[in-house]
């Protein structure tokens, strides 16, 4: 839901994938990236003009500098979600956003 509200893609929850969605990008051509859940994505800071603050869940985590690298990968643990009723993804999608 958070990725979708930031302009990210609609993805069936039965798919095991990694989605990277830019939040408030300064470029009109910034798009989400969807990759295999087993991939490891490496992001390198290229800017030498200023420092970059890494945030996670709205909290400042650390400052990144030119040449610093960030690895993004699937966690080794899972969260079990409880559903109180059977829901078809496409029926729910149609109900929520009229697709």
N, C-alpha and C positions, 0 to 999 in steps of 0.2 A: 504494500500500500504506500509506503514512503517513497519508493522509487517511482511509482506511477505518478504520485503527486508532484514529483520533481521533473516530470517529463519523460520518465523511463517507460519501458515497454510493458505490455500485458503478457505475462508468462504463466502458462498452466502450472499450478503448484505441484503436479506430479513429476515435473521435469527436475532433474538434479543439475543445476547450472549455477554459475557465478555471474552476477550482474553488477557492473560498475556504472553508476550514473552520476555525471557531473552535477553538482548543486550550484545554481546561480553562476554559470560560466560567463566569461566576458566575451565569448565568441559565439556567433550565431550557428556555426557548424559543429559545435560540440555535441556528441551523441553518446548514448549508452553503448556499452560493450557487453555482449553476452558470450560467455565462453564455457567450456566444459568444467564441471565442478572440481575435477582433479588438476586443472591447470594452476600454475603459480604465476601471478602477474607481477612484474617488476616495474615500479614507477620511479624514475630518477628526476631529481630536482635539477632543472637546467638554468633557472634564473640566477644571475649573479648580482642583480641590482638590489634585491631585497630578500629578507628572510621570509620564510613561509611557516605559518603556524598550522600544525596538524591538529584537527579536531575530530573527536569521535563521540557520537551521541550528544553533540552540542557542547562538549567539554574540551577545553584546550589541553592537549596531551603533551606536546613538545614542539620545539622550533626546529625546522629543517633548513639546511644550508645547501648551496650549490654542490652537486656531487653526491649528496645523500640519497640513499635508495630505500624504498619502501616495498616490502613484499606482501602481496595480498593472496591469501589462500583459504580454502575451506577449513573450518575448525575440525578438530578430531572428535568433538562431542556433538551430540544431537539433542534437540529439545522435543519431547513428546507433546503433541497438541491434542487436546480432547475436543471432540465434536459431539454435540448433543443430538444431532440429527444428520441423516444422509443429505448431502448437498452436491448437486451437479455443478461443476465449475462454470460451465457455459450458461446454465440457467441463472446462477447467482450473478454472473457478469452482466447478463441481459437485464436483470432486475435492478442492479446497482447503477449501471451507466448506460442502459438502453442501447446495447450493441446487438 
